[in-house]
């Protein structure tokens, strides 16, 4: 084969290679960059569950909407995110202590008040029992302390829901083991009614994955509608949803606010909720009445 013939064959081979690559590009489509997962709240954890008048996932506190919630990672799945790390520290018997380390590796000491508190600590066992919503105290060295919220033996999940000063809201989660024989409790079957301390709470509405769902919870006591709910953390109710399996953390607040001239103090509290996937969720409604905070719990299945 002479030189001209060899060169022609080489050029034809190159053309075939580039043609195949171009065709593969058409089949696969353009390469796009996926943003790094953010707390579903955009406030750290309040965010996969959306609020009616929110503009971005604020982690469920209602500071922003949740239109982009389904494109974000739910809150509470990570122990470290956006440069912040949730770190339990040694504590006295019967106490739980932790710090949030910032991007500089030091304990964060500056927090903004979100819903009347600088830190919301959620504790729940991994079988979704024993739910607690607490507010620890911050020491000058950046250590948060509170009486241990972990009860029976098993693996518990602690969610720290907060907003560092000058940063976006965030929810981080960490597992905390409690030694002893552990027998998981079966998840209660879905039901529209929950009872707690003589109160009956009725859930109306269904969850649809990837779309905003309106859930209304109606509170009654001894069969009489409760029309004088008391404000708790700036609202007439707080709803936390945990996804069965991975305990993805979703947190929202209801439509309206106490004293806004349009929101009645019961018996109905309505939430606009957006969950990221189908599956089973456990809902926890905190409400305050008679100077006491109570929690009504529900199992709900989200459909496509």
C-alpha positions as CSV (number, residue, x, y, z in Angstrom):
1,X,0.0,0.0,0.0
2,X,1.5,3.4,-1.0
3,X,1.7,6.4,1.2
4,X,-1.3,8.2,-0.3
5,X,-3.4,5.1,0.1
6,X,-2.4,4.7,3.8
7,X,-3.2,8.4,4.5
8,X,-6.6,8.0,3.0
9,X,-7.4,5.0,5.1
10,X,-6.2,6.8,8.2
11,X,-8.4,9.8,7.5
12,X,-11.4,7.6,6.9
13,X,-10.8,5.9,10.2
14,X,-10.8,9.2,12.0
15,X,-14.0,10.2,10.4
16,X,-15.6,7.0,11.5
17,X,-14.5,7.5,15.1
18,X,-15.7,11.1,15.3
19,X,-19.0,10.1,13.7
20,X,-19.6,7.4,16.3
21,X,-18.7,9.8,19.1
22,X,-21.2,12.4,17.8
23,X,-23.9,9.7,17.5
24,X,-23.3,8.6,21.1
25,X,-23.5,12.2,22.2
26,X,-26.9,12.4,20.6
27,X,-28.1,9.3,22.3
28,X,-26.8,10.1,25.8
29,X,-27.7,13.8,25.6
30,X,-25.7,16.8,26.9
31,X,-23.8,16.3,30.2
32,X,-25.2,18.5,32.9
33,X,-23.8,19.5,36.2
34,X,-25.9,18.5,39.2
35,X,-25.8,20.8,42.1
36,X,-24.5,19.5,45.4
37,X,-27.3,18.2,47.5
38,X,-28.6,20.7,50.0
39,X,-30.6,20.3,53.2
40,X,-34.0,19.7,52.1
41,X,-35.2,22.5,54.0
42,X,-33.0,25.0,52.5
43,X,-32.8,26.0,56.0
44,X,-31.1,22.9,56.9
45,X,-33.8,20.4,57.4
46,X,-37.1,22.0,57.1
47,X,-37.2,21.7,53.5
48,X,-38.6,18.6,51.8
49,X,-41.9,19.4,53.2
50,X,-43.1,22.6,51.6
51,X,-45.1,25.4,52.9
52,X,-47.9,27.2,51.1
53,X,-46.3,30.6,51.1
54,X,-42.7,29.6,51.1
55,X,-40.3,30.6,48.4
56,X,-37.6,28.2,48.9
57,X,-37.1,25.1,51.1
58,X,-36.3,26.7,54.4
59,X,-36.2,23.5,56.2
60,X,-39.9,23.6,57.0
61,X,-39.9,26.7,59.1
62,X,-41.8,28.6,56.5
63,X,-39.1,31.1,55.8
64,X,-39.1,30.1,52.2
65,X,-41.0,28.0,49.8
66,X,-40.4,24.5,48.7
67,X,-40.7,24.6,45.0
68,X,-37.3,23.1,44.6
69,X,-37.6,20.6,47.4
70,X,-37.9,17.5,45.2
71,X,-34.5,18.5,43.6
72,X,-32.8,18.6,47.0
73,X,-31.6,16.0,49.4
74,X,-33.9,15.8,52.4
75,X,-32.6,17.2,55.6
76,X,-31.1,15.2,58.4
77,X,-29.6,12.4,56.3
78,X,-26.0,13.8,56.7
79,X,-23.8,14.4,59.7
80,X,-21.8,17.0,57.8
81,X,-23.0,19.4,55.1
82,X,-21.9,22.7,53.6
83,X,-18.9,22.8,55.8
84,X,-20.8,22.2,59.1
85,X,-20.5,19.0,61.2
86,X,-22.7,17.8,64.0
87,X,-20.5,16.3,66.7
88,X,-21.7,14.7,70.0
89,X,-19.3,15.4,72.9
90,X,-18.8,13.6,76.2
91,X,-21.4,14.6,78.8
92,X,-22.4,13.8,82.3
93,X,-24.7,10.9,83.0
94,X,-28.2,11.6,81.9
95,X,-27.1,14.5,79.7
96,X,-26.7,14.8,75.9
97,X,-24.2,17.4,74.6
98,X,-23.0,18.3,71.1
99,X,-21.3,20.9,69.1
100,X,-21.7,22.1,65.5
101,X,-18.3,22.6,64.0
102,X,-18.1,25.3,61.3
103,X,-16.1,25.5,58.0
104,X,-13.1,26.6,60.1
105,X,-13.2,23.5,62.3
106,X,-14.2,25.5,65.3
107,X,-17.4,25.2,67.4
108,X,-20.1,27.6,66.1
109,X,-21.2,30.1,68.7
110,X,-23.4,32.4,66.6
111,X,-26.9,31.3,65.8
112,X,-29.9,33.2,64.5
113,X,-33.3,32.7,66.3
114,X,-35.6,30.7,64.1
115,X,-39.1,30.2,65.4
116,X,-38.2,31.6,68.8
117,X,-35.3,29.3,69.3
118,X,-31.7,29.1,68.2
119,X,-31.6,25.3,68.1
120,X,-34.4,22.7,67.5
121,X,-33.3,19.3,68.6
122,X,-35.4,16.3,67.4
123,X,-34.8,12.9,68.8
124,X,-36.5,9.7,67.7
125,X,-35.6,6.0,67.8
126,X,-35.0,4.4,64.4
127,X,-38.2,2.5,64.6
128,X,-39.9,5.9,64.7
129,X,-41.0,5.7,68.3
130,X,-40.2,8.0,71.2
131,X,-40.4,11.3,69.2
132,X,-39.2,14.4,71.1
133,X,-38.8,18.0,70.1
134,X,-36.5,19.9,72.4
135,X,-34.5,23.1,72.8
136,X,-31.0,22.7,74.4
137,X,-29.0,25.4,76.0
138,X,-25.9,26.9,74.4
139,X,-22.7,27.3,76.4
140,X,-20.1,30.0,75.7
141,X,-17.8,27.4,74.2
142,X,-20.3,26.4,71.5
143,X,-21.5,23.3,73.4
144,X,-25.3,22.6,73.4
145,X,-26.5,20.6,76.5
146,X,-29.8,19.1,77.5
147,X,-31.1,16.2,79.6
148,X,-30.8,13.1,77.5
149,X,-33.8,12.7,75.2
150,X,-33.0,9.1,74.5
151,X,-35.2,6.6,76.3
152,X,-35.4,2.9,75.7
153,X,-32.4,0.9,74.3
154,X,-31.8,1.0,70.6
155,X,-30.3,3.3,68.0
156,X,-31.7,6.8,68.1
157,X,-31.4,9.6,65.6
158,X,-30.7,13.1,66.7
159,X,-31.5,16.0,64.3
160,X,-30.0,19.4,64.9
161,X,-32.1,22.0,63.1
162,X,-30.5,25.5,63.2
163,X,-29.3,28.6,61.3
164,X,-25.7,29.7,61.8
165,X,-25.4,33.5,61.8
166,X,-24.6,34.6,58.2
167,X,-25.3,31.2,56.7
168,X,-28.3,29.2,55.4
169,X,-30.5,27.1,57.6
170,X,-29.4,23.5,58.0
171,X,-30.5,20.2,59.5
172,X,-27.8,17.6,60.4
173,X,-28.4,14.2,61.9
174,X,-26.4,11.7,63.9
175,X,-27.1,8.2,65.3
176,X,-26.9,7.8,69.1
177,X,-26.8,4.2,70.4
178,X,-28.5,3.4,73.7
179,X,-27.1,0.1,75.1
180,X,-29.5,-2.7,76.1
181,X,-31.8,-5.3,74.6
182,X,-33.6,-3.7,71.7
183,X,-37.0,-4.9,70.3
184,X,-38.2,-2.7,67.4
185,X,-41.8,-1.6,67.7
186,X,-43.9,-2.2,64.6
187,X,-45.0,1.0,62.8
188,X,-48.6,1.7,63.5
189,X,-50.9,1.2,60.5
190,X,-52.1,4.3,58.6
191,X,-55.1,5.8,60.3
192,X,-56.8,9.3,60.1
193,X,-57.2,9.7,63.9
194,X,-54.7,10.0,66.7
195,X,-55.4,10.4,70.4
196,X,-53.2,11.9,73.1
197,X,-54.0,12.9,76.7
198,X,-57.7,13.1,76.0
199,X,-57.3,15.0,72.7
200,X,-58.4,13.6,69.4
201,X,-56.7,14.9,66.3
202,X,-58.2,14.0,62.9
203,X,-56.1,14.1,59.7
204,X,-57.8,15.1,56.4
205,X,-55.9,15.0,53.1
206,X,-53.5,12.7,51.3
207,X,-49.8,12.9,50.4
208,X,-48.7,12.9,46.8
209,X,-45.0,12.5,46.1
210,X,-43.4,15.5,44.3
211,X,-46.5,17.6,44.5
212,X,-47.8,20.0,47.2
213,X,-50.5,18.3,49.4
214,X,-52.7,20.1,51.8
215,X,-53.2,18.4,55.1
216,X,-55.6,19.7,57.7
217,X,-55.5,18.5,61.3
218,X,-58.5,19.1,63.5
219,X,-58.1,19.1,67.3
220,X,-60.9,18.2,69.7
221,X,-61.0,17.5,73.4
222,X,-63.6,15.1,74.8
223,X,-65.5,15.5,71.5
224,X,-65.5,19.3,71.6
225,X,-63.5,21.2,69.0
226,X,-60.6,23.1,70.4
227,X,-60.9,26.8,69.4
228,X,-58.3,28.3,71.7
229,X,-55.0,26.6,70.7
230,X,-52.1,28.5,72.2
231,X,-49.1,29.7,70.1
232,X,-46.1,27.5,70.3
233,X,-42.8,28.7,68.8
234,X,-44.8,31.3,66.8
235,X,-47.4,29.0,65.3
236,X,-50.5,27.0,66.2
237,X,-48.9,23.8,65.2
238,X,-45.6,22.3,64.0
239,X,-45.5,19.2,61.8
240,X,-42.4,17.0,61.4
241,X,-42.4,14.1,58.9
242,X,-39.9,11.3,58.9
243,X,-39.6,8.9,56.0
244,X,-39.7,5.3,57.1
245,X,-36.4,3.6,56.3
246,X,-33.8,6.3,56.2
247,X,-35.5,8.9,58.5
248,X,-35.3,11.7,56.0
249,X,-36.4,14.8,58.0
250,X,-39.1,17.0,56.7
251,X,-40.5,19.9,58.7
252,X,-43.1,22.5,58.0
253,X,-45.3,25.1,59.8
254,X,-48.9,25.8,59.1
255,X,-50.7,28.4,57.0
256,X,-50.9,31.7,58.8
257,X,-49.6,32.8,62.2
258,X,-51.1,33.8,65.5
259,X,-52.2,37.4,65.6
260,X,-52.1,37.9,61.8
261,X,-55.8,38.8,61.8
262,X,-56.9,35.9,59.6
263,X,-55.7,32.7,61.3
264,X,-58.1,31.1,63.9
265,X,-56.6,29.4,66.9
266,X,-58.2,26.0,66.0
267,X,-59.7,23.7,65.7
268,X,-58.2,23.2,62.2
269,X,-54.5,23.7,61.4
270,X,-53.6,23.4,57.7
271,X,-50.2,22.6,56.2
272,X,-49.0,22.6,52.6
273,X,-46.7,19.6,52.5
274,X,-44.4,18.3,49.7
275,X,-42.7,15.0,50.2
276,X,-39.9,13.9,47.8
277,X,-40.9,10.3,47.2
278,X,-43.6,7.6,47.5
279,X,-43.5,5.5,50.6
280,X,-44.4,5.5,54.3
281,X,-44.0,8.6,56.5
282,X,-44.6,9.1,60.2
283,X,-46.1,12.5,61.0
284,X,-45.7,14.3,64.4
285,X,-48.0,17.3,65.1
286,X,-46.9,19.4,68.1
287,X,-49.7,21.6,69.4
288,X,-50.2,23.6,72.6
289,X,-53.3,23.8,74.7
290,X,-53.9,24.3,78.4
291,X,-50.3,25.5,78.8
292,X,-48.9,22.1,77.7
293,X,-47.4,20.9,74.4
294,X,-48.7,17.5,73.1
295,X,-47.8,15.4,70.1
296,X,-50.2,13.6,67.9
297,X,-48.7,10.9,65.6
298,X,-49.8,9.5,62.3
299,X,-48.6,7.0,59.8
300,X,-49.3,8.1,56.2
301,X,-48.5,6.6,52.8
302,X,-47.5,8.9,50.0
303,X,-48.7,7.9,46.5
304,X,-47.3,8.9,43.2
